[in-house]
Amino acid sequence: MSALEGLRKKINVAEDLHSIVKTMKSLAMINIRHYEKAVASLADYNRTIEMGLQALFKWNPELLFTNPKRFGGFSGAIIFGSDQGLCGRFNENIVEHALVALDDFGYQIEDLHIVSVGERVHNLLNEAGGVVEKAYHVPASLTGTTDLLQKVLLDIEAWQTQRGIGRVLLFYNHPLSAVAYHPQTTQLLPLDQAEMEELASQTWPGSGFPIYNLERDRMYSRLIRQYLFVTLYRAIAESAASENASRLATLQSSEKNIEESLERLNTQFHQQRQDAITDELLDIVAGFEILAKN
């Protein structure tokens, strides 16, 4: 019966693992929905900021042509990854994507100023030859996102004022479905000229443009800061949703493997148990025949 006991222990371990994986899958799905709602909630706020810029461009069309002149010769990159594992090639994919995109821009990773979010992507960037100036942990929840954003915005401001950096690129994973994602590149600065011109040319939804009392440059600066805030917030939320999507796909694969192992172990257990019962019956029959002859 020792072989049966060994199989029973393996079955118990597999069942425990199966239960843990199912719980982790549920948490991953809850997190995905949580971050999806956070991204959706940005839509109205983002539209308000765009309308503010649209009105400002209406009264001050020259602002449309001031942003490109601020572009400097140095560039920075903000790369979002993960702190935790069990998410497949989530971090490897974004680093590989960033390296290819930077090469297309004509940059070498060792020449960039880099801010990383996520310990695992930080390690991969170091291995690739990048010099990470600031490394932050991924917020454990949405409540910590604002604090991280404030730090990153301060880093960007320091890049511009102290180092003359005019171009800032974002690299993060964008969710496609509950179990799929795609690496994304977004140019945070300078603002996309064509996009701003299109925004300024849109029809105003009301009967007249609003007026403002705040000094023009200060108003423009505050709107741009909020625009950057929304863009970064969306990148963090989408990266977190993609991380959980990758983790969900990994867990689904693990769950399938565990279920196959359980099926195999149960089949072996029942077969060996049946063989043991058959052997015992044969021993009883043989013993009875011997007693009958005696």
N, C-alpha and C positions, 0 to 999 in steps of 0.2 A: 504493500500500500504506500511505500515511500515515494514511488514515482507519481502516484495520484496526488499525494500531499504536495509534492513539488509543483505539479501542474495547477493545483488549486491556488497555491500562493501566487503563481504567475498571473492567473486569471484575476485574482483580487487586486493585484497591483495594476493590471491593465484597466480594470473597471474604475479604480481610483483615478488613474490618469485621464480616462475618458470623461469622468465627471468634472475634473479640473479644466480640461480643454473646453467642455461645453460652457462652463461658467465664464471662462476667459472670452469665448466667442460672444456671449451675451454682453459682456462689458464692452467689447470692441464695437459691437453694433450700436450700443447706447451712446458711446463716445462719438461715433460717426454722425449719428443723428443730432447730437448736441452741437457739434461744430458746424454741421450743415445749417442749423437754425441760426447760429451766430453769423455765418456768411450772409444768409438771407436777410437778417435784421440790418445789415449794413446798407442795403439798397436805398432805403428812404434817406438815410443820413448822407450817403454819397450823392444822391440826387440834389439834396439841399446845398451841398458844397459846390456842385457843378453849376447850379443856378446862380449862386453867389459869384462864381468866376464869370459866368456868362454876362451877368449884369455889369460886372466891373470892366469886362472887355468892351461892352457896349459903350460905356462912358469914356473908356480909356483904351482905344484900339492899339495905341503904341505899345502897350504891355505885351501884346502878342509877339513882339519882336525883340523883347529885352532878354528873355530867358536863354536863347541859344548863345548869346555873347558871354554868358557866365561859364560856359564849358571850358574846363582847363585841360592840361595835358596829362594829368594823373587820373587814375580811376580806382574805384573801390567796388567790392563785391560783398553782398550779404547772402550767406548760404544757410538754408534751413535743413536740418536733419533730425535725428532722434537721440535720446539718451538711453532708451531701452532697446532690448533685442526682440527676438521673435517676430521680426518684420521683414524677413527675406533680404532682398538686395535693395531695400529702400534707400539706405545711405550710399551704397556703391553706385546706384543708378544716378542719383543727383550729382555726385562728384564727377562721374564720367561725363554726364551731360554738361556740367559747368566747364570742364576742361575743353570739350569740343566747341562750346559756344565762345569761350574766351579766345580760342585759336581763330575762330571766324572773325572776331573783333580785332584780331591782330595783337592780342595780349599774351604774355607768358604769366603763368600763375605766380611765379616767384616775384614778379614785378608789381603785383596788385596789393592794395591794402584790403585786408579781409576781416570781416566779422562773421563768426560762425555761431549758430544756435543749435546745440546738440553735441554731446560729448563724442558720440561715435563718428559723426561727420567731421568733427575737429581732428580726430586721430587720422582719418583718411586724408584730409587736406595736408596735414603735416607729412604723411608718407608720400604724397604727390609732389612735395617740394614747396607748398605754399607756406607763407608766414602769417599765421593768424594773430592779429593784434588784440582782438577781444574775443573771448569765448563765453557764451552764455548757455545756461541750461534751458531746456524746453519747459515752459510753464506747465505745472502739474494740472492746471485747470484754467478756464477762461479768466478767472479772477486775477491771475498773475500776469495776464497778457499785457495789460496797460502799463505795468511797471517795466516790463521788458521793452515795450515800445518806446517809452520815455528815454531809456538808456540808449537804444539804437538811434533815436532821433538826435540825441546829444552827440553821439559818435559821428553821425553824418554832418552835423553842424561844425564839429571840430575839423573834420576832413576838409570842408569847404573853406573855413576861415584860416586854418593854420597850415594846410598843406596844398591848397589850391586844387582840390579834387572837384571836378565838374561833372563827371559821369559816375553814377552809382547803379549797379546792376543787382537784381534780385534773382536768386535761383531757389526754386522750391518745387515740390511735387504737387500737382493739381489733380484732385480726385475726378475719376471718370464714372465710377460706379461704386457699389458697396465693397467690391474686391479688386478694383483696378484704379490705376493712377498714371499720370504722365508727367515727366519733368517739364518745368515751365521756366522761361526766362522773361523777366520784366525789367524794362529800363525805368528806374525810379526817377533819376535825374540825368540830363535835363528833361523837362516835360516834353512830351511828344508834340512837335509843332503842328503837324497835320491834325492831331486830335483836338488841340486847343482851338485851332481855326474852325474846325467843324462845330465845336461846342459854341463858339461865338456866333456862328451863322444860323444856329437853330432858332426856330420861331418861339418867342416868349409865350408861355401859357396864359399869362394874364393880359389885362388891357393896357398896362403901362409898366415900364421898367422901374424898379425901386430905386430910391436915392439913399445915400449913406452920408454920415457926418464924420466918420473916422478918416484920418489922413490916408491918402490913397495907397502909398507904399506899405504902410502898416497893415491896412486891410488886405492888400495883396499877399503880404508875408504870412498873415494869419490863415488865410484861405489855403495857401499852398501848404502850410504846415498841417492843416487838417486833411488836406488831400493826400499828403504823404502818410499821415497817421492811418487813414482808411486803407490805403494800398498795402501798408505793412501789416495791419491787423488782418486783412483778408489773406495775405500770404501765410501768416502764422496759423490761422484757422484752417486753411486748405491743406497746409502741410501736415497739421495734426490729424485731419480727417483722412489724408492719404496714408499716414503712418498706420492708423487703425485699420484702414482698408487692406494694406499689405499684411498686417498682423492677422486679420481675419482670414485672408487667403491662406496664410501659412498654417493657421489653426485648423482650417477646413481640411487641408492636406493631412495634417497630423491626425485629425479625428478619423479620417478615412483609413489611414494606416493602422490606427489602434483598433478600429472596428474589424478590419481584416484579420489582425492578430488575435483578437478575441474570438472570432469565428473559428480560426484555425485551432486555437488552444482548447476551446469548448469541444470541438470535434475530436481532438486527441484525447481529451479527458473522458468523454463518453465512450470512446472506443476502448481505451484502456480499462475503464470501469467495467464495461461489458465483458472484456476479456478476463478480468479478475473474477467476476461473478461466474463466468463459464468455467474457469479453472476450479473454483471452489465447488461448483456443482459436480464436476467430473470427479473430484476427490471424494465427495460424499457418495456418489454412485459406486465408485471403485471400492470404497470402504464397506459399503453395504453388501456388495457382491462377495467380498472376502468373508464378511461375517456370515452371509448366507451359506457359503460353502462349508465353513467350519461347523 
